[in-house]
Amino acid sequence: MVSDQTYISDKEMIHELQLKGYGELEKEKLFLKSFESLYLLYADKLILRKGKKQINFDDLMGICQKNDSETLTKFLIYRDLKTRGYVVKDGFGFGSDFRVYERGQFGEKGAKFLIFGLNEGQQEKMGTLQKKIEQITQMGKEPIIAVIERRGEVIYYKINRMNFYENKTGLEELSQL
């Protein structure tokens, strides 16, 4: 681990992790996103060191949360998707947290789903939500909202494009009451 970035330099481990959709290869090192490192630590599949000091899950979570307040939300969604057997990669930006590939399709086809997370009770403006959905559907992907309940359970909602029309007739009827 260097700074807040995790990288793997062991060629055998790089190969194994890449086949499962982890990380990005740069100059013979596999760089992992924070949620990937957290998941591998959580699953006891990674021993992480910074210098000679071993870093545990809680230590890494604290480091990551200083840089990104959404770290826990991303980790909970990522962990849930990995547990369900999906290959998950970082999103494209514009509010999508993850690209999710259909089971058995990683490396053969592009991601089918783009997922963005919301914590239970978190407010999101409808215009912002609509813009995200339009961008995702224009890419030919299916938008999904992952809502994190207070207990940490993740619930997924497949969403479609929304249209809001001004209902002038209804407004006129309301004003007459």
C-alpha positions, 0 to 999 in steps of 0.5 A, a space after each residue: 500500500 502506498 498513500 491510500 492506493 493498494 497495488 499488487 506486484 505478485 504476477 500470479 496473484 495479479 493474473 488470478 485477480 484480473 480473471 475475476 475482474 479486480 483492479 487496473 493493470 499499470 506498469 506490471 502492477 495491479 492497482 485496486 480501488 478502495 472498495 476492492 481492497 476493502 472487500 478482499 480484506 473483509 473476505 480474508 483474501 488479502 494481506 495489506 501492508 504499508 511499509 512493514 505495518 500490516 493494515 486491517 479492514 478497520 484501518 483501511 476503512 478509516 484511511 479511505 473515508 478521509 478521502 471519500 465520505 461514500 466509502 462505506 456505501 460503496 463497500 456495502 454495495 460492492 460486497 453485496 454484488 460480489 457475494 451474489 456472484 457478479 463481476 463489478 468494476 468502477 463506474 463511468 462517473 456522472 453519479 454511477 458508482 459501479 458497472 456490473 457485468 452479467 454472470 459469465 459475461 465479463 471480458 466477453 460483453 460490456 457491462 449490462 448495468 450501471 448502479 448508483 447508491 443512495 443511503 436510506 433517508 438520503 435526499 436526491 433531487 428529481 432533476 439530478 436523478 432523471 439526468 443520471 437515468 438519461 445518461 445511463 440509458 443513452 449508453 445502452 445500460 440499465 440504471 439501477 439504484 442500490 438503497 442501503 438500509 440503516 442495517 446495511 442491507 442493500 435493496 436494488 431498484 431497476 428504474 426506467 426513464 421518467 417524464 414529468 408533465 405539468 398538469 395544468 388541468 389538475 392545478 386549475 381544479 385545485 385552485 378552485 377548491 
